[in-house]
Amino acid sequence: MEFDAVLLLSFGGPEGPDQVRPFLENVTRGRNVPPERLDDVARHYLHFGGVSPINGINRALIAELEAVQDLPVYFGNRNWDPYVEDTVKAMRDRGVRRAAVFTTSAWSGYSGCTQYAEDIARARRAAGPDAPELVKLRPYFDHPLFVEMFAGSVTAAAESVPAGARLVFTAHSVPVAADQRLGPRLYSRQVAYATRLVAGAAGYADYDLVWQSRSGPPQVPWLEPSVEDHLTALAAAGTEAVIVCPIGFVADHIEVVWDLDEEVRSQAEAAGLAFARAATPNADRRFARLAADLIDELRTGREPARVAGPDPVPGCLAGVDGAACRPPHCVREDPGD
């Protein structure tokens, strides 16, 4: 399969104080989120001048990706400028016929995979009958470079805390019902699988997996335990130091630089825990090489590069409108095409 462009598809984020509230309204539209909750989250962004790190990181990643492969790279977001609909129209106007789509989520599941497939379908409909074909690349939570980057960041973080620090992996919590939406615990099993790979590569036989940044009503069950509750328990048990690795995030979202670097760090230090946060891939050249390798898998038809784990790989079980994803590449047609 040949391509004439790459589309980096991401979540989006505000780039100024006046954009924060409209951005949050985009993210939560149709979810009946109380205005006071949006006000709380807006304060997190305003702490950083109203600028999310994510767009700048993605632009730097695009530069790296253009340096390691020979295709032009376009940038589109779900929730903020540059919107994916506008980007796909620009790709159409520049004669792009087929593009590989690399998303800034390593996972299957609804929000990490299927929702991006929906973004692709929506953007193609907006671009009309001459829209380029958009081929979403597979989830990459078990790719050797994904494991290598996070294992290296854990090792580097360990240098700043006392020996014997407890390794704690975190990922974004989701409602328990959402974790069941495309198959039995698809997302949480993939996260658990990746933590085993990274912990093993970093030399840890014992570690914890917890969840962070839940935002739903208290009566709705979400994945637990929370990182906050877990650190409280560790401190009570006499743990002296922790390394927190945000394995669920490939870049420094607000959930990383605020929820972990500000709130969780403050909690840990107040409890007497030495705290180190492992880095995310961000615009690491190896992350660009990972994306290029996924493209090459489709170009050549070769087997996917994977790190073997102790269990079968938790695969992508369903796509948009219940249509099956087609492993190993998680490629599917747009609904209605």
Disulfide bonds with the S-S distance in Angstrom:
none
